[in-house]
Amino acid sequence: MSNPPKSVVSIPFQDQARLRRRRWYWLTPMLVLVLYACVMSAFFWLQRLHDGSVMFITIDQEMRQQRLIWVVIGLSIVIVIALLILWRYTHYRSKAEAALITETGFRRAMENSMSTGMRVLDLEGRIAYVNPAFCRMIGWNEADLIGRMPPFPYWVPGQHESQQQVLDSVLSGKAPSTGVEIEAQRRDGSRFSARLYVSPLLDPRGTQIGWMTSMTDITEPKRIREALTAAHERFMTVLEGLDDAISVTADTNDGVELLFANRTYRRLFGSQTQGHEEMLAGRRGRYTDESVEVFSASVQKWFEVQHRMLAWTDGRRVRLQVARDITERRKHEEASRVQQEKIQITSRLTTMGEMASSLAHELNQPLTAIANYSMGAVAMVKAGHTDVETLLPALEKAAAQAQRAGKIISRIRDFVKRSEPRRQNVPIHTIVDNAISLAEIHARKRQVEIVRNIPEALPDVYADPILIEQVLLNLLKNGLEAMDQAALNTLTLDVSLHDNQIEVAVKDRGHGLTDPERLFEPFFSTKSEGLGMGLNICRTIIESHHGRLWASSNPEGGTIFRFTLPCASNLEATHSNQSEELPA
């Protein structure tokens, strides 16, 4: 007799089944054997009493008695063999029953511990089995469900037709492998979303006897999924609606992979990485906190590009790029720059035009002296006084006055000619000296003395000297004009160092102003002549040099104009700290 099949159920379940059986399979054969021994003992005892009571035994009787004994012995052997066979069969059956109990208990334990609802439908659609999880899920007990035909009590009222269609597709074997999503109703009236997975139920011979259905409550996962989907849709709507070109790339063994690109990027560069690579502008692995302006030759546009390294959803380091089209802004800035340069040149020429009358007076003196010395030399020659020692002083004085006039004309010509802005490291002494030399024409005309206070060993400034000279000349000229009717005739220019910045102060002793800041408003002027744009242009120039220009009242009377310029060393350190090396 073969052994029962080996069970795959765990040992604890088998031990519990054996304990429940108590292993009483040997009791019946032993009782039968004991009863047989008692019967045979009684038989031999009676036979012995019979032999003792009979005086004479014939040969036939003795032969019959021996045959009876052999028959009894044979029957005893047969009975013992049969009892052994019965014991082994009972032992085998006991093991089989224990295995069955184990399997049943294990299956029941699994069914009771499952959170997934299990339901069995027969071929006609009748409920043949439900597990406790299914009952807990819908709120109906097993007795209420077993044997029920559609419509089932957990069907939602008003949706019986659609749910019947789902059941028909299940019974016809057309249910998708991904499951069927339905809405169910609990006994208390609450509703929930569930997903059904259906598979054929086969008997041991492989014949289909029904359908096994697993049902999972997906109400909360569905809510979370819908919330995530809605958030993703909102996020994508925002990204796709942006005018900026947004792209994300990652380095792979096969090259650069484009992980994401919004609609603007795809419209400009397509679904390739060339646009992203072009916007990198050779800065792979090196980024700045500030945006970079890059010209794209492929689309003939200017972009303001920002880069950032971040971790992708799979943990990879990727590059996020945001490129904003600034072509129109660049055009406006270029037009504004050109217009500003024209205004600055016009302002400079206007300043020189205002200086023309003073320049004529300034040049009249050396030219008159030259004419007088020349006429004196001519008269001496005509009179016959050709002594070199007599003529030489007059000629030297005439040459000195000619050189003086030439320097005045050269200085004015250089100021007007140099109109292109060019920033460089320049000593503040040079700017102040050039501006004062030009302003001295006005100062001598108005009999005003310009006093300068400049400390030694001041650091250089990083600026365009011509533009700064224009600003300083404009401030000096305004101060001189404000002192036309003043009793004092001293204009002070102070230069100092404060917090790595050079401060220049022009202090006049004129009539003063109640609201000095209004002077910087466009088209505002306290003079009867002029457009009122000079100081506004000056402020624009200073601010373009990362400085500040302002005015205040002079406590001693008059007005103080101040402007600051950053030192060249400080500005270079600031530019060097703007770059940051990041890992690629």
PyMOL commands that set and color helices and strands:
alter all, ss='L'
color gray80, all
select helices_A, chain A and resi 11-21+27-53+59-113+132-138+142-145+160-171+219-241+263-269+274-280+327-354+356-382+388-417+428-445+465-482+516-520+534-544+568-576
alter helices_A, ss='H'
color red, helices_A
select strands_A, chain A and resi 117-122+127-130+180-185+191-202+208-217+245-252+255-261+286-288+292-296+301-311+317-325+424-426+449-453+461-463+490-498+501-507+548-553+559-566+579-581
alter strands_A, ss='S'
color yellow, strands_A
deselect
rebuild
show_as cartoon
